[in-house]
């Protein structure tokens, strides 16, 4: 078992209550979720589950990431396990939505160094505690959102600031190329 699975295994052993898992495709991680008796319910979003060699569409849910906050109620789930490659296009709104939905911790995996610094910067806006592990060629980030606070004005302020920052980066990339 490689070290990434060991770090995720130790995180999954600590999870209690309700879990949201987004983009989980590894069968070993799905088995660990099933084996954990302290997880009362688990919502698998955008995952591929194999049943007798065929993809079973009735087992998993399809929910657009943009509607995540509308579907799940505020502070109702205890933890969230996220494959970053599945949510990377939605990062502008996913960070604030994940803080609103989750009570305790969020775990991201499949991160490189640039995305790790990006996520750290964005979660520091909301005063969340961060813990990271460096595995072979990728990072795993655990975000503790128990003390994180969100407010509508704060969300809009950071949304505008981040949009302006992204626009400046796109403009500079265009001018350099």
N, C-alpha and C positions, 0 to 999 in steps of 0.2 A: 504494500500500500504506500503510495507516495505521500510526501509531506503535505501537499495541498489537501488531500483527503483527511490527513490527520488533523490539520487545523480546523477544517470544517466539521470533522467528527467531534472534536472537543467543544466546538461552539454548539453543535446540535444536541450534545449531551446535557448542556446547561439550559436549553430551551424548555419552557413550561407554558402551557396554555394554548392559545390560538396562534397559528403560524400561517403566513402567506409566503409561498415559494414561487418566484417568477423566473421562468426560463430554465428550469432544471431539466437537463437531458441525460445526466449520468444516472444509470440504474443503481449504482452503489449508494448515491446520495438519497435516492428515493427509498431504497431499502432501509437506510438509517432513519429516515423520517418515520417509516412504518413501524420500526422496532422500538422507537421511543414511546413509552407508555404515558409519559407526562404531557405529551402533545394531545390536547383534547380534540382539536380540529385543524385541518390543513387545507388551504385553498391553493391548488396548483394552477398557475396561470401560464399560458403559452408554453406548455411542456408537451413532450412527446412520450406517450406511454405505449409500450408494446404489449400486446395481448395475443398470444399464440402466433407470433410472427407478423401480425397485421397491426396497423395503427388503430387503436380504439378511440374514436372521436367522442364517444359518450362519457368517457371517464374524466377527461380534462375539461376545463372551462375555457371559453374564449371571451376575453374581456379586453377591450382596448385600454392601453396604459393611460391615455388621456382622460378616461372616465373612472379612473381608480378611486378618486376621492368621492365621487358621487355614489359609487356602488358600496364601498366600505365606509362605515360610520367612523366618526372621530374617536380616536384613542380606544378602539375596540379590540385590536389585535395586539398580542404581546411581542411578537417577533416577525422579522421579514428576512428571507434569504433570497438574494438577487444575483442572477447572472448578468453582469454588466453589459455584455454584448447584445442582450435583448432589449434593454431599456436605454441604451446610449442615445438614440434619436430623440428621446423624450425628456432629457435631463433638465430642460428649462423649467418644467413644472413637476417633475418626479420628486425632486428633493423636498420641496415644501409639502407635497402630498404624502410622502413617506413619513415625514415628521408628524403630520396630522393624524395619520392612520395608526401608527405604531406607538405602543406604550413604553417598551423597554429597549430592544436592540434591533439593529439592521446589520446584516452581513452581506458585503459585496465580494464577489470573486471574479476572476478573469480580468484583472486590472493591470495596466502597465504603469510606468512611473509618471507619465504625463496626466493620465486620468486620475491617478491617486492624488496628485497635488491639486487637481481641479476639484475633486470631491472634498478634500480637506478644506479647501478655501470656502466652498459653498456651505458646508455643514458648520463651519466656524461662524457664519452669519447668525445662526440660530443658537449658538453657545452649546453645541453638542460635544460630548467627550468622544475622542477617537482613539482607536487602537489598531495597529497594523502589523501584519506578518509578511515577511518576504519569503516567498517560496521560489523554487527553481528559477523560473523566468517570468513570474507574475507575482502580484500582490493580492492580499486579502485584507479588507478593511472592515472593522467592526465599529459601528456607530452607536453610542449609548445616548438615547434620546429621552431619558427620564427627566432631565432638567431643561430640555429644549423648549423654547417658547416661540409661538408664532402669533402674529397679529396681522390683520388684513392690510393695514398701512405699511407694515414692515415687508410683507410679501410683495406688494406693488412696488415699493421703493427698490428692493433688490431685483425684481423682475425688470424694471426699467434700466437700472444700472448694468445688469448682466446683458441686456439686449444691446445697449450702447457699446459695451465692451466687445461683444461678439461682432457688431457692425464695424468697429474700428479694426479688429483683427482681420475681418474679411477684406476690408479696404486696403489694409497694409499688405496682405498677401497678394491682392490683385495688382497693386502698384509695384511690388517687388518682382512679380513674374512678368 
